[in-house]
């Protein structure tokens, strides 16, 4: 993969995570004929055209039938294949929820469910195409890893680890080109958050494509106000890295969570519930999509409207750190 030559706020820009997913899957399929991509009329949107041309015997197209997609993937996996079921996240995690619960997790078939164009990636297509419920729905199901990579590095590692996993995995990917967030830290493991930036005044815990605006806000906070912020890519929503979460909360400083998901049932509530039950009293705010009719616009416009942006998180960070709590 060639890097984009642009520099985004001093970070090198890469490709969309969906592109890196398909490239990594091709690399794995070249040496492992048991890897099968299963798609629901999503070969193009899932960036799997090249995969299908190179490995026509390792791709199955079921058409617009997400329940069949998951059932076929589960059957292939039970027969010794490594199935990656690829479909838009909004449909995969809703239409096929029963099949995910029964055919994959309950039956312990280690399918990798790949939710593409996740969150509000579809922009102006609106609420029918937004996946703002997937973390909440799947967190309530036993025996599944939920991962939302923040950049190209995390995506490639997530694909490799999913292929090697003996547990079901739900991988959530977006459409936007992402920067390389911390090239100095080349470690990735399901269930272990990745520290992107370190500081002692504030912590921002984010997932997926919201990690980048969190990083931008942290940079601006330090440059303009001297506020040093820890930014964490909590790429694995389940199992949550509770050891890291406790270490982050131990200094008593404010915590902000950020996610491209409804504020109900996602990363923020998972973190808050864990810390509250263990007696931590940090000031805590969840940033995400509120429980309302979502505004229509591009992903950037929606992010801006709900404060999932450099400016929004910068302002919230100043409020949390510099204002005295009532």
N, C-alpha and C positions, 0 to 999 in steps of 0.2 A: 504494500500500500504506500502510495506517495503522499507526503504531507502537503496540505495546502500551504502556499507560500506566505499567506497573510499571518500577521501577528495580532492576536486578540487580547488587548490589555496585557501584553507581555507574556502571553501563553501561545504556544504553537497550536494552530487549528488542524484538526483531523477530519475524518469523514463522519457521516451519520453512523450511529451505533448499529443500525440495521445493516449497513453495508459491511461493517466489520464482522458482524455475526455471520453473514453469508460467506465472506472470504475465509473465515476461520473454519466454518463447517466444510467448505471445499477442501481445505488442507487436511482435515481429519478424515474425510471420506476417501481421499486419495490413498490412504494407508489402512483404512478400515471399511471393508465392504458391508459391515453390519449396520453402518449409519444410514438411516433412511429419513429423508425429508418428506413430510406429509403436509399438503397445503389444501386450503379451502378457497380455490380460485384466487389465491394470493401469491402466486409465483412471481409476478411482477412487483407488487408492492412489498413483498418479502425479500426482494433482491436475489431471487433464486433462479433467474433465467439461465445464468451461466452454469449454475450447479446442475440444472436439468440437462443442459447440453453436454456437459462433461460426463455426467453420471446418470444416464437415462434409466438405468435399472435400479437407481437408489432414490427415486422420487415418485410419490403417489399423489395424484390430484383427485380429490373427492368432490370438487365443485362447491357451491355455496351451501354447505351442509356441515356446520360446525360440530354438531353432535356426532355425526358419522366420523368426522375428522378425529375426534378424541377416541372414539371406539376403535377405529382402525389402528391408530397409533398404539393404543393399549394392547390390541391383539398382536401386532407386530412385535412389541416389546416382550410380551409373554412368550413369544416364539424365539426369543434370543436376539432380536434386532435392537438397535438403539435409535428409537424414533424421536424425531423433533417435529412436533405438531405446530405449524406456523399459521397464524390467523390474526386479523385485527383484534387487539386486546379487548375492545368493547364487546365484541361478539363472542370471542373465545371464553371470556370469564362470566358471561351471562347466559347465552343460549346453551352452552355446553356444560353448565355448572354441575348438573346431576351426573353427567358422564365423568367429569373430573373427580367428583366425590366418590362415585362407586367403581368405575372402571379403572381409574388410575390410583387414587390414594388409598381407598379401602382395600382394593385388590393388590396394593403394593407393587404396581407396575412402574418402573422408573422411567416414565415418559418425561421428556423435556417439552413443556408447553411454552411456546414463544409468542407472547402478545406483542404484535407490532403496532406502530402508529399509536402508541399508548398515550394516556393522559388526555391532553387537549391538542395533540399533534394534528388532528384533522381540522382544527381551526374552525372556519366558518361553516363547515358541515353540521356543526352544532351538537346538542346534547345527545342525540341518537348515536353519534359516533365518538363521544368522549368516554373514556374508561376512568371514571372517578370513583368506582365502587370496587375495583378488582382486589386491592389490598384487603379491604374490609371483608369481602366475601370469602377470599381464600385463606385469610388468617383464621377464620372460624372452622377450617377443615383440618383435620389431623393428617400428619405424614406428608407435608409438602414444604419444600424450600421456596421462598419468595425472594427474588433478587431483581434489583433495578440498577444496572450499571450506570456510572456517571460519565465515563469517557471511553475512548477506544481501547485503552489498556484493560480496564475492568471488563469490558464486553468480551474481548478475546479470551481472557482468563476464565470468565464465567462459562463460555461455550465449552472450553476444554474441561473444566471441572464438572459441568453437567454431563458431558459425554462419559466421564469416568465415574459418575455418581451411581449409587445403587438405590437412590431415593428419587421420587418425583420432584421436578423442579418447574417453577413458573418463572420465566424470564421476561421482563418488561422492557421494551425498546422503543425509542422515539425516532423521529425523522430528521431532526436537526443536526447539522455538523457540529461536533463537540470538540473543545480543546483538550489537550493533554494536561491534566490538572496537577500532577505531582510526579514528574519523571524520576525524581530521586528515590521515590518509594515504589519499588517494583514487587510488592507483596500483595497477594490477593487470596482470600480464603472465604468460602461461604461461612456466614455467621460471625465474621470478624470485620468490624468497621475499619475504614482507612482514613488516617489523619492526613488532610490535605494541607492544612496550615495550622500553626500553633500559636497560642496566646493565653493570657491569664485573666483577662477582664470579662470575657463573654464567650459562650460556646454556641455555634450554629451547627445543628445536626440536620443534614439534608440527604435526599435520595435522588437518583436518576438525574434528569436534566436540570433540576433545581440546584444542584451543587455548584454549578458555574456562577449563577447570580449571587449565591451565598459567598463564594470566593471573592467576587468583585466587590460586594458590600464590605467584606472584612478588610480588603485592601484599602478601600476608601476610608473606612473608620480609623485605621492606623495612620494613614497619611494626613488626614485632616483633623482628627481629634486625639490621636495617640492611643486609641482604644485597640488593644491587641486581642484578636479573636481567634479562637480555635475553630476550624471548619472541619467537619467530619463527613465523609461519604459513608453513610450507613446504608450501603448497597444491599445488604440482606435485611429485609423487613422481618423475616422469620426463617430461622431462629434469630432473635435479636441479640446483639452483642452486649449482654448485660454487664459483663465485667468492665468493658470500656465505658459504658453508660455510668456506672458507679464512680469510676475514676474521674470522669468529666464533671460529675456533680459534686465531688468531694470538696472542691474549693468554695462552694457556696455561691458561686457567681451565676448570673442569669443564663438561661438556656432558651434558645429559639429552635424549633423544628420547622422544616420546610419540605413540602411535598407537592407533587402534581396530582393531587387526589383530594377528594372531599375531606374536610377536617374530621368527619366522623369515621372512626374505625381504621385509620391508617397509621403511619409512622408516629405521628405526634401523640395520639392516644396510647399507642403501645409504650412509648417512652414515659409518658406521664403516669400511666397506671403502674408501671414497674417502680418508678422512683417514689411515687406517693405512698405505695404500700410498704416501702422500706424507710419511710420517715424523712426523706429529703425535703427541704423547704426552699429550694431555689426558686426565684422568680421564673416563670415558665410561660411561653407563648407558642401556640401552634399556628403556623401559616400554611394555608392551603385554600381550597375552594370551599366557601361557606355553603351551608344548607339552604340553597336558594336556586331559582332559575338562573343558570349560568349565562353570562353575557356572551354575545356572539362576536367573533373577531378572530384574528390570527392567534397563534400560540403566544407570540410576544405581546400582543394587545391584551390578551386574557391575563397573562402573567402580570402585566403592568397594572391592570385594573384591580387585581387582588393582592398586590404588594409582593408578588413573587418575582422580584426584580432587584437590581442593584440599588435603585433609589428607595424602593419600599423597605428593603431589609436594612439599608443604611439608616433610614429614619427610625425604624423600630429598634435597631441596635442602640442608637443614641438615647431613645426613650428608656430602654431597659437599663442601661448602664449609668447614664448621666442624670436621670431624674430620681428624686427620692421617692420610694414607694409610700403610698398613703397609709 
